[in-house]
Amino acid sequence: MKDQARFFLEHYASFTKGEIETKEFKRGEYITSFGQIERNIYLIKEGAVRAYYISDEEEDCFVVPVE
């Protein structure tokens, strides 16, 4: 997966060795906490991710499933 991610991402930017890493998350685990600004990009290999957008006027949620 790491080589596939590097191949995909290098079409858009160049990366040094060690900038791309594999990380596993458990079901229900948060990737980013409320109020935190995420500075990473994640490619999902398996499972699903739920994302929230909250502002003073609205709250949106969407789910991205991966087979």
Buried (B, 14 or more C-beta within 10 A) or exposed (E): EEEEBEEEBEEEEEEEEEEBEEEEEEEEEEEEEEEEEEEEEEEEEEEEEEEEEEEEEEEEEEEEEEE
